[in-house]
Structure formats: C-alpha cells, structure tokens
Amino acid sequence: MNILTTHVGSLPRPKEVSDLLFKRENNQEYDHKYFDDVISNGVFEVVKKQLDIGIDIISDGEMSKISYATYVKDRYSGFAGDSERNPPQDLEKFPNYMKKIAASGGTPTYSRPCCVSEIIPKDSNDLLNDIDNLKNSSQKLNHKNIFMNSASPGVISLFLSNSFYPSRSKYLDAIATAMKNEYETIVKSGIQLQLDCPDLALSRHMSFKDKSDQDFIKIAQQNMEILNHSLENIPSEMLRLHVCWGNYEGPHIHDIPIEKIFDVLMSFKGNYLLFESSNPRHQHEWEIFDQLKSKIPDNKVLIPGVLDTTSNFVEHSSLVKQRIEKFVNIVGKERVIAGTDCGFGTFAGFGNVDPDIAYLKLKSLVEGASKVK
C-alpha cells in the first residue's frame, strides 16, 4: 500500500484567469461566456497538471474563486461596504516588516464587504459551474478521486464582518444555514468536501487578540459545533477539514499551539484532517500528535502538510519521506495521506511561491510518498 498524496486545494491560477477574476471583483465589464470558457479550460489544465505529477486526490485548484473565503459574497446577497482589516498580531509587532511586505505587493487587495442584511443565496450558477468543470475534467482524464473546497461559517465571519445580526452566534447560524446547501450539493455530486477552517487557529491572532487562550478555545468550540451541525446530512467519509495559522511568511510568534485546539479538531465530524506540519513554527508539532495519540479517534485520517507553501525551497523527497514517517509511526500507514501546509493560490494573483516551483514541490511530494515503505 502506497501513501496517497493530496494538497490543500488552491493552486496557481493562470494570468488570464486572475485577470478575469479581478475584472469581476472590481465590477468591470467582461464577456461572461468568455469568462466561463477560460475558467473551464483553467480547471482542465490544472487537473491535468496534478495527474501528470501523480497527485492522487485532486481539486479544481479553486480556479473560479478570488479567494478561499470571500468568494461567498459573489454567491450570497447581504454583503456590502467594507470590513475592518485586522492584521495578524505577529506582524503588528514588527511594523517595519509589515510595511515591507505590503510595499512589495505581498499583501493582496480585494473586496471584503461586511454583512449588512439577511444572507440569501443569489440566482447564481457559480457552484454548479465549479462542480461541472471539475467532474467533466476529471472524467475526461479518467480520474475519480476528487475534492472541492468550501468556506466554513467561522472563516467567513473572520473575513466578512457582521454589521447586521444581533450577535456573533446569530451571524454564524445564518452563515451555516446559507452554506449548508453548498456543502450538501458538492457531496451529492460525488465530490469529497473540504471545509477550510483557518478560524480555528488563525483567528486567534487576528480577531481575538484580546482574548485569553481559554476564551478563544470556547469560540473555536462554538465554531466547530455550528460547522458540524451544518454537515449533519453528510457522511463522515466525504468530509475533510483544513486548519492553519495563516499562509504568510511572518514570525508567527502568536500562533496558538496545536495542543490547545487539539480536542476541537478531533471533534470534527469528518474523517480527514489537514494541518500545517512543515513550516518552522509548526514542524515540531508531530510530537503533540504522538503525545496525544490516545485522543485521536479511530476514524481520523491525518493529512499533515509535508511541504511548506510560503517558500520557494523545493523540499527533497527524502525530507518529505521523513516527515510522512513521523505520522505513520503514530497512527499507521493506512491512516496517513501526504499533503501541503496550505494552498499555493490562496488569493488570485498572489503567492510567495512561483507557479512552476509550486508544481515542482508537488512532484517532490509524490516522490517522497513513494519512498515510504
């Protein structure tokens, strides 16, 4: 049995795709038929690239989305204006560095409206188009093992602030009610669903800097409870969850340790858990999984990030093998899939990693996984 390989979801978008996404983002005129054709072609090419490299569980690379969380404003009404920007606490501590990365174009600028009225689905075919594009491309290339990303209620509330609902809980409930159909539609189409949940870690040093860790854990527990409720009709084997502390190069000295949110993560209804395990701030945390292995439910499959997604270093396949083996030694080979720390195209048109190098890193992922005996 070989170790399977996958990734977090987003992959570098071709310039033609990014340009059209920003035209739509900036409310500029564009040819809708041409847009659909470009996205469809982009999905086919990104599916083919993944399969050519040898990735086992693939996605559409999030080609149609401006970002992994704010895309919901294009699918649901109730959002307008602009949300307050909350820079990560670690970057605030180093203002010169924060200015430097902003000046270098390392900080993406895109629309982040806030919730100003009831969240109602728009008459949009965006989701169905995404499903068709991924299924058609994978069928043409004779591949069935596919997944699609969707934003969790918690991460939507992180980036699109609330100015309408009377409480944070009411806002989360409203988001979950709206997103429930998206979640179920993806799975009913035969595609595995990945919930992107940086809110369970990243929001600690963005939105809840003034809280204690214990208070934040309660917030994370609430986010997970609401998420699990929205997934009540979906089988656990069709569900993946990704958690991260922010896909940016920074000191990350205020990241909440994984041991503090471990129980929250293990309470996820689904079987598959993707998490950072390669960047220098979290590479050591395989030890936590070892120490707390008795708390890992038998149905959980660990998908550690064995590639860093913020640097252009191409990890040697032998290093990838070593990283995978640490988790194999904890839960066994049949319960480990090799993944990435985060996405390579978190925001359209932005990313530290050169697109060609991103695919070279993924090739090393496949080679490293094949070395695990």
C-alpha positions in Angstrom: 0.0 0.0 0.0 1.5 3.3 -1.1 0.9 6.6 0.8 -1.7 8.6 -1.0 -1.0 12.3 -1.9 -3.2 15.4 -2.0 -2.9 19.1 -1.2 -5.0 21.8 0.5 -6.9 22.9 -2.7 -5.8 26.2 -4.2 -3.2 26.2 -7.0 -1.6 29.0 -9.0 -4.1 30.5 -11.4 -3.0 31.4 -15.0 -2.8 35.1 -15.6 -5.8 35.1 -17.9 -7.9 33.5 -15.1 -6.7 36.0 -12.5 -7.2 39.0 -14.8 -10.9 38.0 -15.3 -11.4 37.3 -11.6 -10.2 40.8 -10.8 -12.4 42.3 -13.5 -15.4 40.7 -11.8 -14.1 41.7 -8.4 -13.8 45.3 -9.5 -17.2 45.3 -11.2 -15.7 45.9 -14.6 -17.3 44.8 -17.8 -16.4 41.3 -19.1 -17.7 38.7 -21.5 -19.5 36.2 -19.3 -19.3 33.4 -21.9 -15.6 34.0 -22.3 -15.2 34.0 -18.5 -16.9 30.6 -18.3 -14.7 29.2 -21.1 -11.5 30.5 -19.5 -12.4 29.0 -16.1 -13.4 25.7 -17.7 -10.1 25.5 -19.6 -8.2 26.5 -16.5 -9.8 23.7 -14.5 -8.9 21.1 -17.1 -5.3 22.3 -17.3 -4.9 22.3 -13.5 -6.5 18.8 -13.2 -4.2 17.5 -15.9 -1.1 19.0 -14.2 -2.0 17.3 -10.9 -2.5 14.0 -12.6 0.7 14.3 -14.7 2.6 14.8 -11.5 0.9 11.9 -9.8 -1.2 13.5 -7.1 -3.9 11.0 -6.0 -6.7 13.2 -4.6 -7.1 16.3 -6.7 -9.1 19.5 -6.8 -10.1 22.2 -9.3 -7.4 24.4 -7.9 -10.1 26.9 -6.8 -9.8 28.5 -10.3 -13.1 30.4 -10.2 -12.6 31.9 -6.7 -11.0 35.3 -5.9 -10.1 33.8 -2.5 -10.9 30.8 -0.4 -13.3 32.7 1.9 -14.5 35.9 0.3 -15.9 34.2 -2.8 -19.2 33.8 -0.9 -20.1 37.4 -1.5 -20.5 36.5 -5.1 -23.0 33.7 -4.3 -25.0 35.3 -1.5 -26.6 38.7 -1.0 -26.4 40.6 2.2 -22.9 41.8 1.9 -21.8 45.4 1.1 -19.3 48.1 2.1 -16.0 47.1 3.6 -14.9 45.1 6.6 -12.3 46.4 9.0 -8.9 45.0 8.3 -7.3 43.2 11.3 -3.6 42.5 10.6 -2.1 39.4 12.4 -0.7 40.2 15.8 2.7 38.9 14.9 3.0 41.4 12.0 1.8 44.3 14.1 4.7 43.6 16.5 7.1 44.2 13.6 5.6 47.2 11.7 8.7 47.8 9.5 8.4 44.2 8.2 4.6 44.6 7.7 5.2 47.8 5.7 7.9 46.0 3.7 5.7 43.1 2.6 2.8 45.5 1.8 5.0 47.7 -0.3 6.4 44.6 -2.2 2.9 43.6 -3.2 2.8 40.7 -0.7 -0.5 41.8 0.8 -3.4 41.1 -1.5 -6.1 43.8 -2.0 -9.5 42.5 -2.7 -13.1 43.2 -1.7 -14.1 42.3 1.8 -17.6 43.6 2.4 -19.4 43.2 5.7 -22.8 41.6 6.3 -25.4 44.4 6.2 -28.6 42.4 5.6 -30.0 38.9 5.7 -27.9 36.4 3.9 -29.8 35.0 0.9 -28.5 32.8 -1.9 -28.2 34.7 -5.2 -29.5 33.3 -8.5 -26.0 32.2 -9.5 -24.7 29.1 -11.2 -21.2 29.6 -9.8 -21.3 26.4 -7.6 -22.9 24.2 -10.3 -20.3 25.5 -12.8 -17.5 24.6 -10.4 -18.9 21.1 -10.0 -19.4 20.6 -13.7 -15.9 21.8 -14.5 -14.2 19.6 -12.0 -16.3 16.5 -12.8 -16.0 16.9 -16.6 -12.3 17.5 -16.5 -11.6 14.5 -14.2 -13.9 12.2 -16.2 -12.1 13.2 -19.5 -8.8 12.2 -17.8 -10.4 9.1 -16.2 -9.9 10.1 -12.6 -12.4 9.8 -9.8 -10.7 10.8 -6.6 -11.6 14.5 -6.3 -12.4 17.1 -3.7 -13.7 20.6 -3.6 -13.1 23.4 -1.1 -15.8 25.4 0.7 -15.5 28.1 3.3 -16.6 27.3 6.9 -19.0 29.6 8.7 -16.2 30.6 11.1 -13.8 31.7 8.4 -16.5 33.6 6.5 -17.2 35.5 9.8 -13.5 36.1 10.1 -13.1 37.9 6.8 -16.6 39.3 6.3 -17.5 41.1 9.5 -21.0 41.3 10.9 -23.0 44.6 10.9 -26.5 43.2 10.8 -27.1 40.2 13.0 -27.6 40.9 16.8 -24.8 38.6 17.9 -21.8 36.6 16.6 -23.8 33.4 17.3 -26.7 34.6 15.2 -24.4 35.5 12.4 -22.6 32.1 12.4 -26.0 30.4 12.4 -27.1 32.5 9.4 -23.9 31.7 7.5 -24.2 28.0 8.3 -27.8 27.9 7.2 -26.9 29.6 3.9 -23.8 27.4 3.3 -25.5 24.1 4.2 -26.9 23.7 0.7 -23.5 24.3 -0.9 -21.9 21.7 1.3 -24.6 19.1 0.5 -24.7 19.9 -3.2 -21.0 19.3 -3.5 -21.2 15.9 -1.8 -24.4 14.8 -3.6 -22.5 15.3 -6.9 -20.0 12.7 -5.7 -17.2 15.1 -4.8 -15.5 15.0 -1.4 -16.0 18.2 0.5 -13.1 20.1 2.2 -14.1 22.7 4.8 -11.5 25.4 5.1 -11.2 26.4 8.7 -8.4 28.8 9.5 -10.8 30.4 12.0 -9.9 27.6 14.4 -6.3 28.8 14.6 -5.6 32.0 12.5 -8.4 34.0 14.0 -6.8 33.7 17.5 -4.1 36.2 16.4 -6.4 38.3 14.1 -9.9 38.8 15.5 -9.4 37.6 19.1 -6.1 39.1 20.2 -7.6 40.5 23.4 -9.0 37.1 24.5 -7.2 34.5 26.6 -6.4 31.2 25.1 -9.2 29.6 27.2 -11.7 32.1 25.9 -10.6 31.5 22.3 -10.9 27.7 22.7 -14.6 28.3 23.7 -15.0 30.4 20.5 -13.4 27.6 18.4 -15.6 25.0 20.0 -18.7 27.1 19.1 -17.4 27.4 15.5 -16.9 23.6 15.3 -20.4 22.9 16.8 -22.1 25.1 14.2 -20.0 23.6 11.4 -20.8 20.0 12.5 -24.5 20.8 12.6 -24.4 22.2 9.1 -22.8 18.9 8.0 -25.4 16.7 9.7 -26.6 15.1 6.4 -23.2 14.3 5.0 -21.3 11.0 5.6 -18.1 11.4 7.6 -16.0 9.7 4.9 -16.9 12.5 2.5 -15.6 15.3 4.7 -12.1 16.9 5.0 -11.1 19.8 7.2 -8.1 22.1 6.8 -6.8 24.2 9.7 -3.9 26.7 9.5 -2.4 29.7 11.2 -2.2 31.9 8.1 -0.4 31.2 4.8 2.1 34.1 5.0 5.8 34.4 5.8 6.0 36.0 9.2 7.3 35.4 12.7 4.1 33.6 13.7 5.1 34.0 17.4 1.5 34.5 18.5 0.1 31.3 16.9 -1.9 29.2 19.3 -0.2 25.9 19.9 -2.0 22.9 18.3 -2.2 21.1 21.6 -4.6 23.8 22.8 -7.0 23.3 20.0 -6.4 19.5 19.6 -9.7 18.4 21.2 -11.6 20.9 19.0 -10.0 19.5 15.8 -10.7 15.9 16.9 -14.4 16.7 17.4 -14.8 17.4 13.6 -17.5 15.1 12.2 -15.4 14.2 9.2 -12.7 11.6 8.8 -9.9 13.7 7.2 -7.8 16.4 9.0 -5.3 18.6 7.1 -2.9 20.7 9.1 0.4 22.6 8.9 3.4 20.5 9.8 6.3 21.8 7.7 6.9 25.5 8.3 9.4 26.2 11.0 6.8 27.3 13.6 4.8 24.1 13.5 7.2 21.5 12.2 7.8 20.2 15.7 4.2 19.6 16.5 4.2 16.0 15.2 5.3 15.3 18.8 2.0 16.6 20.0 0.1 14.1 17.9 2.4 11.4 19.4 1.8 12.5 22.9 -2.0 12.8 22.4 -2.5 9.8 20.1 -4.9 8.2 22.5 -7.2 11.2 21.8 -7.2 10.6 18.0 -10.5 8.9 17.1 -10.1 5.7 15.1 -11.9 7.2 12.1 -9.5 10.1 11.7 -7.0 10.1 8.8 -4.2 12.6 9.3 -3.1 14.7 6.3 0.0 16.5 7.6 1.5 19.3 5.5 4.8 17.9 4.3 5.5 20.9 2.0 5.8 24.5 3.1 3.7 26.8 1.0 5.4 30.1 1.7 8.9 29.5 0.4 10.5 28.6 -2.9 12.7 25.9 -1.4 11.9 22.6 -3.1 11.8 20.0 -0.3 14.0 17.0 -1.0 11.9 13.8 -1.5 13.9 12.2 1.4 12.8 15.0 3.7 9.2 14.6 2.6 9.6 10.8 3.4 10.9 11.6 6.9 8.0 14.0 7.6 5.4 11.4 6.5 7.0 8.6 8.5 6.7 10.6 11.7 2.9 10.4 11.4 2.9 6.8 10.1 4.7 5.8 13.3 1.8 7.4 15.3 -1.4 6.2 13.6 -0.2 3.7 11.0 0.3 3.8 7.2 -3.4 3.3 6.4 -4.3 6.5 8.3 -1.9 9.0 6.8 -2.1 10.9 3.5 0.6 13.3 2.5 -0.5 16.9 2.0 0.7 20.5 2.0 0.7 23.1 4.7 -1.7 25.4 2.8 -2.7 26.3 -0.7 -0.4 27.6 -3.4 -3.1 30.1 -4.7 -4.8 31.3 -1.5 -5.7 34.6 -3.3 -5.9 35.0 -7.0 -2.8 36.7 -8.4 -0.8 36.5 -5.2 1.5 33.9 -3.7 5.1 33.7 -2.5 5.8 30.5 -4.4 6.5 30.8 -8.2 3.9 28.7 -10.1 6.4 26.4 -11.8 8.2 25.9 -8.4 4.8 25.0 -6.8 4.4 22.1 -9.2 8.0 21.0 -8.7 7.3 20.9 -4.9 4.2 18.8 -5.6 6.4 16.4 -7.6 8.7 16.1 -4.7 5.6 15.3 -2.5 4.8 12.4 -4.8 8.4 11.1 -4.9 8.7 11.3 -1.1 5.4 9.5 -0.5 6.6 6.7 -2.9 9.7 6.2 -0.7 7.7 5.3 2.4 7.8 1.6 3.0 
